[in-house]
């Protein structure tokens, strides 16, 4: 019997998609977030350079959240209109600012990297009507390029 092959067309990724990751405040959280972001972005065909940058910046934001808060950390990844947006939510109310990066510091480089590598980034407190009043979100965006 002759062998037949069939091809299934691979559907294009949706124009908008996203995922949420809920983490306990644990030193392993940045590693879990890195792997999750990498898997999600590669699975949707994002370019390696974008995936590497998103993975690094997510790790920095989750590390900050774990270090400065005492509650759970939520990571939200969304893509829309050619932009990848990652937001990290924690229960520490202070809105961070990047510190100037000097070679003598052992800390403070996370937001410096976010500021240098992201196309845009920001932070905001959650609204008073939110279930998580007193929490904040730190986010960044990168222009998405298909692999």
C-alpha positions in Angstrom: 0.0 0.0 0.0 1.5 3.4 -1.0 2.3 5.7 1.8 0.3 8.9 1.8 1.1 12.1 3.5 -1.2 14.8 4.5 -0.4 18.3 5.5 -2.3 20.3 8.0 -1.9 23.9 7.5 -0.6 25.6 10.6 -3.0 28.3 11.6 -1.5 31.8 12.1 -1.3 32.8 15.8 -4.2 34.9 17.1 -3.9 38.6 16.8 -4.2 38.9 20.5 -3.4 36.3 23.2 -2.2 36.2 26.7 -1.5 34.1 29.8 -1.3 34.6 33.6 1.1 33.1 36.0 0.4 33.2 39.8 3.4 32.6 41.9 4.1 32.3 45.6 6.7 34.7 47.1 9.6 32.3 46.8 13.2 32.6 45.5 12.3 30.1 42.7 9.7 32.4 41.3 12.0 34.3 38.9 13.2 31.0 37.3 9.6 29.7 36.9 8.6 33.0 35.4 11.6 33.0 32.9 10.7 29.5 31.7 7.0 30.3 31.4 7.6 33.4 29.4 10.1 31.7 27.1 7.8 28.7 26.5 4.8 31.0 25.8 6.6 33.3 23.4 8.5 30.6 21.5 5.3 28.6 21.3 3.6 31.5 19.5 6.5 31.9 17.2 8.1 35.1 18.5 11.7 35.8 17.5 14.6 34.6 19.7 15.8 38.1 20.4 12.4 39.3 21.6 12.0 36.1 23.7 15.4 36.5 25.3 14.8 40.1 26.2 11.3 39.4 27.6 12.7 36.5 29.6 15.4 38.7 31.1 13.2 41.6 31.9 10.5 39.4 33.4 13.0 37.8 35.6 14.2 41.2 36.9 10.7 42.4 37.7 9.7 39.1 39.4 13.0 39.2 41.4 12.2 42.7 42.6 8.7 41.7 43.5 9.9 38.7 45.5 12.5 40.7 47.3 10.3 43.7 48.2 6.9 42.2 48.8 5.7 39.6 51.2 2.7 38.2 49.2 2.1 36.4 46.0 3.3 37.7 42.6 1.3 37.6 39.4 2.8 37.8 35.9 0.6 38.7 33.0 1.8 38.3 29.4 -0.2 39.7 26.5 0.4 40.3 22.9 -1.7 42.7 20.7 -1.1 44.6 17.6 2.6 43.5 17.3 3.5 44.4 20.9 4.4 42.0 23.8 3.4 43.4 27.2 4.5 41.8 30.5 3.1 43.1 33.8 4.2 42.0 37.2 1.9 42.6 40.2 2.8 42.5 43.9 1.6 43.8 47.2 4.4 46.3 47.9 2.8 49.7 47.3 6.0 51.7 46.6 6.4 52.6 42.9 10.0 51.9 42.0 12.4 54.1 40.1 15.5 52.9 38.3 18.7 53.6 40.1 21.7 54.8 38.2 23.8 51.8 37.4 27.4 51.9 38.7 29.9 49.2 38.7 30.2 49.1 42.5 26.5 48.2 43.2 25.4 44.7 43.9 21.7 45.7 43.5 19.5 48.1 41.6 20.3 47.0 38.1 16.9 45.4 37.4 14.9 48.6 36.5 18.0 50.0 34.8 17.9 47.0 32.4 14.2 47.4 31.9 14.6 51.1 31.1 17.5 50.3 28.7 16.0 47.3 26.9 12.2 47.8 26.8 10.5 49.9 24.2 8.4 51.4 26.9 7.7 50.6 30.6 5.9 52.0 33.5 4.4 51.4 36.9 1.1 52.2 38.5 -0.8 51.5 41.8 -4.0 49.4 41.5 -7.2 51.4 41.8 -8.9 51.9 45.2 -11.9 49.9 43.9 -9.7 46.9 43.1 -9.6 43.8 45.3 -5.9 44.3 45.6 -5.8 47.9 46.9 -2.3 48.9 47.9 -0.7 46.7 45.2 1.2 47.8 42.2 2.0 46.7 38.6 5.3 47.2 36.9 5.2 46.5 33.2 7.2 46.7 30.0 6.5 46.4 26.3 8.5 45.1 23.4 7.8 45.3 19.7 7.0 41.7 18.6 8.7 40.2 15.5 7.7 36.8 14.2 10.4 34.2 14.0 
